[in-house]
Amino acid sequence: MAFDLIAFYVFAAITVLGALAVVGQRNPVYSVVAIVGSFCGLSGLYVLLEAPFVAVVQIIIYAGAILVLFLFTVMLLNATREDGAEWDRSHPYYRPGPTRIGGVLAVVLLGQLLWAMTHIADTGGIGEQQPAASSVRLLGRVLFTDYMFAFEVTSILIIAAMVGAVVLAGRKGN
Amino acid sequence: MLDFVFSLFRPPYNWWVAYAAIVGVIFMALQISAAVMVYFERKVSAWMQQRYGPTLVGPSGTLQPIADVVKLIFKEELRPKAADSLLFTLAPVISVATCLIAFAPVPFGGSTTFFGWLEEPVALQIADLDVGVLVVFAVASVGVYGIVLAGWASNSKYALLGGLRSSAQMISYELAYGMALATVVLLAGSMSFREIVDAQAGYFAYLVLPSINIPDVIPRWNVFAMFPFGLIAFLLFFTAGVAETNRAPFDFPEAEQELVAGYHTEYSSMRFAMFFMAEYINMVTVSAVAVNLFLGGWHFPFVPEGYGWIMFLVKLAALLFFYLWLRWTLPRVRYDQLMTLGWKILLPVATINLLAVAAGVIAFGL
């Protein structure tokens, strides 16, 4: 369908441009707003993949809860605009380490993407193996039967991280 | 050309016209509802305080909202010099856009053919989604950004504090709100508004326990389901809804005595009007969702489904009046009381309520 294709390109453009804006400009608050836009585009892509539940959960959890906390933190710390002039004074080869680590990570990610794209044929194409995956009932059943262990382990991981954060924040003095 | 236009109004193409009309009516009605709510807010507050309220513009002051809107349009648009111009402009747009989108999956009546004009009945709703309940929740959670960004972009201490308070409050109450929603989803076994409302048609065959038979008395609304758990879920939902819409007694983001006008301190003219409109439209949306989820939507005893939308509006008006009643009766709670209520009372009660309803669904297969 032509409409699906147009919608895909629009949402994909929003996602990619949003992601570029997150790292491409220097105001941290703008970065948070851009990543919210990027997630909204991603959610649109999920809808096109006939997974409305995942799309809505993406908005509720990431855009609605986690990034509000990000924004909260950025605003409370009063993180200012990065100084571009100071950045440009340094020679390309003497830039801080994060740039080089980021470059390595980008190469790894690109390799993974290329690998995934060339191996799509092995998995039987996109979105054809489980047509009913959009159903909330089916998703819940699969999550609490076949993937019970992974689900519980993830929950424990998240709780452990949360308890750790509370302990760190509650430590007196220091 | 004219033939083409007329052909749109005859079957089989008039489905599109009917659909466009529904979208347009909801869009306009939501905005007009804000003006009507402002009028009634002033009138109801006046009645409660033994005053007259607006009386001068039009009969009984009914044209007062129009005068207010005209005044707001012609006011000067001010922006502080230190404000962030892009986000300052974007914030009210986010507020209004999200609260208008949030109404999309909310139905306001059964299916209708418009007195035989259409071949196939069309649903009085913009989009019947499988996950409609969650969509309202998701869009409402994005609405926080309007307020937070307004507070930050204004570059003013009162606005920033208002925005921070608001985000803290909305995050805290979203949990209880979501738990109350989940209770209804459990009772109906669906996340589609239409299926949830249709599951509330008819009457309960029993009142309290399956052994006591008093048929045809209590309508099968979720608020009466598994008494008292349905009622508790409704009260939780409405309380969290009041907090979500930042209305009194939870109107911290704009507590006048402490924060001037909160997040919209620096806004004037139409940008201020957009925040104002968003607040009232949010009230309408929360009330409409509450009517659909707990009060049987357009179903009412002895009223045929064709006139269901009238009953829907009556229930909606009752809940909106309750909102005003709350605001002009209860004093604002303190900030720590607000957080205590959200985290230590509403959330545990909502969780236990959800578990109780889940147990009931398994035991009785309701």
Chai-1 contact restraints between the chains, C-beta under 6 A:
chainA,res_idxA,chainB,res_idxB,connection_type,confidence,min_distance_angstrom,max_distance_angstrom,comment,restraint_id
A,P52,B,D130,contact,1.0,0.0,6.0,A-B,restraint_1
A,P52,B,V131,contact,1.0,0.0,6.0,A-B,restraint_2
A,F53,B,V131,contact,1.0,0.0,6.0,A-B,restraint_3
A,V56,B,V131,contact,1.0,0.0,6.0,A-B,restraint_4
A,V56,B,L134,contact,1.0,0.0,6.0,A-B,restraint_5
A,V56,B,V135,contact,1.0,0.0,6.0,A-B,restraint_6
A,V56,B,A138,contact,1.0,0.0,6.0,A-B,restraint_7
A,I59,B,A138,contact,1.0,0.0,6.0,A-B,restraint_8
A,I60,B,A138,contact,1.0,0.0,6.0,A-B,restraint_9
A,I60,B,S141,contact,1.0,0.0,6.0,A-B,restraint_10
A,A63,B,V142,contact,1.0,0.0,6.0,A-B,restraint_11
A,G64,B,S141,contact,1.0,0.0,6.0,A-B,restraint_12
A,G64,B,V142,contact,1.0,0.0,6.0,A-B,restraint_13
A,V68,B,V144,contact,1.0,0.0,6.0,A-B,restraint_14
A,V68,B,S167,contact,1.0,0.0,6.0,A-B,restraint_15
A,L71,B,V148,contact,1.0,0.0,6.0,A-B,restraint_16
A,F72,B,S167,contact,1.0,0.0,6.0,A-B,restraint_17
A,M75,B,W152,contact,1.0,0.0,6.0,A-B,restraint_18
